[in-house]
C-alpha cells in the first residue's frame, strides 16, 4: 500500500461510534485513499502497539477522533488510547526525519474547545468538530483530505449520497449471502473495508 495514499484512522471502536466510523471509512475510500485501522487485521498474535506503530509509519495522513476523551460514568477511566496514538503520529512527523516531515493530521472532536480540559497542549490547534453527526464526520474528513491532497473532488453532499447508496446495496448483498440484520450491524471492520472498496471500484464517482 502506498504511503502517499494511506490514511491512519485512530478512533473509538465501540458500538456507539459505528454510525460515525462507517461514513468516515467510506469517505476516505471514495476519495481514492486507503484507510488503515488497527482492526483491519484480526491477528491476536501480534501486539497491538506494534500494529499501530506500523500503520502510522506507513501512512502520510492521520485522522484522530478525540470525542471519547471524557468519562461518561462515575468511576470510569478516561479513554487514553486516542490521544496516545495522536502523540505517536505527531512524534513520527516531528522526529522521524525528512521521510515523515510531510505527514498530516486531522483532529476530530464532538464539541469545540472541550479537548482543552484534557489536552491543553493542543490549545490553538485546528480542531474539526463533528457534533457526533455522521454527515458532519464525512464533511470534515472530505474537506480536510481535499485540501491537504489538493483534490478536485465531489462535494460532501454527493459523497454522502453515495454512502447511502452503498449502505443500501451492501445490506441487500449481505442478506443474499445469508447475513442476519445483527450480523450486518456487527460486520467486522476488515469485511466492511472490503465491501466499501469493492463498491467504490464498481461505482466510480
C-alpha positions in Angstrom: 0.0 0.0 0.0 1.3 3.5 -0.9 2.4 5.8 1.9 1.1 8.8 -0.1 -2.5 7.5 -0.2 -2.7 5.7 3.2 -4.8 7.3 6.0 -4.3 6.1 9.5 -7.6 6.1 11.4 -7.5 6.5 15.2 -10.9 6.4 16.7 -13.1 4.5 19.2 -14.2 1.0 18.4 -17.4 0.8 20.5 -20.8 0.2 19.0 -21.9 3.8 19.6 -19.2 5.0 17.3 -20.2 2.7 14.4 -22.6 5.3 12.8 -19.6 7.7 12.6 -17.0 5.1 11.6 -18.8 3.8 8.5 -19.1 7.2 6.7 -15.6 8.1 7.8 -14.1 4.9 6.2 -16.3 5.4 3.2 -15.3 9.0 2.5 -11.6 8.1 2.7 -12.0 5.3 0.3 -14.3 7.1 -2.1 -11.7 9.9 -2.4 -9.2 7.4 -3.6 -7.3 6.8 -0.4 -6.8 3.6 1.7 -7.9 3.8 5.3 -5.6 2.0 7.7 -7.0 1.0 11.0 -5.9 -1.3 13.8 -8.9 -3.6 13.3 -8.0 -4.2 9.7 -6.2 -7.3 10.8 -7.6 -9.6 13.5 -4.2 -11.1 14.4 -4.2 -11.8 18.2 -0.6 -13.0 18.0 0.8 -9.6 17.2 0.9 -6.9 20.0 -1.5 -4.1 19.2 1.1 -1.3 19.7 3.3 -2.9 17.1 0.5 -2.8 14.6 -0.3 0.8 15.4 3.3 2.0 15.0 3.5 0.2 11.7 0.3 1.8 10.4 1.5 5.3 11.5 4.8 4.8 9.8 3.2 3.7 6.6 0.5 6.5 6.4 1.1 10.0 5.2 -2.3 11.1 6.7 -3.8 10.5 10.1 -7.3 11.1 11.4 -7.6 11.2 15.2 -11.0 11.4 16.9 -10.8 12.5 20.5 -14.5 12.6 21.1 -14.4 9.9 23.7 -11.9 11.5 26.0 -14.4 12.3 28.7 -15.6 9.5 31.1 -19.4 9.1 30.9 -20.0 7.5 34.3 -18.6 7.9 37.8 -15.6 5.7 38.4 -15.0 5.3 34.6 -11.5 6.0 33.3 -10.7 8.4 30.6 -10.1 6.9 27.2 -6.4 7.4 26.6 -5.7 5.3 23.5 -6.7 8.0 21.1 -4.5 10.8 22.5 -1.7 8.3 22.9 -1.9 7.3 19.2 -2.1 11.0 18.2 1.1 11.6 20.1 2.8 8.8 18.3 1.7 10.2 15.0 2.9 13.8 15.8 6.1 12.3 17.2 6.7 10.4 14.0 6.2 13.6 11.9 8.4 15.7 14.3 11.3 13.3 15.0 11.2 10.9 12.1 13.3 13.0 9.7 12.7 14.1 6.2 10.8 10.9 5.2 8.0 11.8 7.6 8.1 15.6 7.6 5.2 15.7 5.1 2.8 13.7 7.4 -0.5 15.4 8.1 -3.0 15.0 10.9 -6.7 15.8 11.3 -8.0 16.0 14.9 -11.8 15.5 15.4 -13.8 16.3 18.4 -17.5 16.2 19.3 -17.6 19.7 20.9 -15.4 22.7 20.3 -12.8 23.5 23.0 -13.8 20.6 25.2 -10.5 18.8 24.4 -8.5 21.6 26.1 -9.6 20.4 29.6 -7.8 17.1 29.0 -5.1 18.1 26.4 -4.1 21.7 27.0 -1.0 21.2 24.8 -3.4 21.2 21.8 -4.6 24.8 22.6 -4.6 26.9 19.4 -4.6 23.8 17.2 -7.1 23.5 14.4 -9.7 21.0 15.6 -12.6 19.9 13.4 -15.9 19.5 15.2 -18.4 16.8 14.2 -21.0 17.0 17.0 -21.4 13.2 16.8 -23.2 13.6 13.5 -22.3 11.1 10.7 -22.9 13.7 7.9 -20.5 16.1 9.7 -17.8 13.5 10.1 -17.9 12.8 6.4 -17.9 16.5 5.6 -14.9 17.2 7.8 -12.9 14.3 6.5 -13.7 15.1 2.9 -12.8 18.8 3.2 -9.5 18.1 5.0 -8.3 15.4 2.6 -9.4 17.5 -0.4 -7.4 20.5 0.9 -4.3 18.6 2.1 -4.0 16.4 -1.1 -5.1 19.2 -3.5 -8.1 17.3 -4.8 -10.8 18.5 -7.0 -13.3 16.0 -5.5 -17.1 15.8 -5.4 -18.7 17.8 -2.6 -19.8 16.3 0.8 -23.4 16.1 -0.3 -22.5 13.9 -3.3 -20.3 11.7 -1.2 -23.0 11.3 1.5 -25.5 10.3 -1.2 -23.0 7.7 -2.5 -22.6 6.4 1.1 -26.3 6.0 1.5 -26.4 4.0 -1.8 -23.5 1.9 -0.6 -25.2 1.1 2.7 -28.4 0.1 0.8 -26.6 -2.0 -1.8 -24.4 -3.6 0.8 -27.3 -4.6 3.0 -29.1 -6.3 0.1 -25.9 -8.1 -0.9 -25.1 -9.3 2.6 -28.7 -10.5 3.1 -28.4 -12.6 -0.1 -25.3 -14.1 1.3 -27.1 -15.3 4.5 -26.2 -12.5 6.9 -28.8 -11.6 9.5 -29.6 -7.9 10.5 -27.4 -8.5 13.6 -24.6 -9.9 11.5 -24.7 -6.8 9.2 -24.8 -4.4 12.2 -21.7 -6.1 13.7 -19.9 -6.7 10.4 -16.1 -7.0 11.2 -14.1 -4.0 10.1 -12.0 -6.0 7.6 -15.1 -7.2 5.8 -16.6 -3.7 5.9 -13.5 -2.2 4.3 -13.6 -4.9 1.6 -17.2 -4.2 0.9 -16.6 -0.4 0.7 -13.6 -0.9 -1.6 -15.5 -3.3 -3.9 -18.5 -0.9 -4.1 -16.4 2.2 -4.8 -14.5 0.4 -7.5 -17.7 -0.7 -9.2 -19.3 2.7 -8.8 -16.7 5.4 -9.7 -17.7 9.0 -8.8 
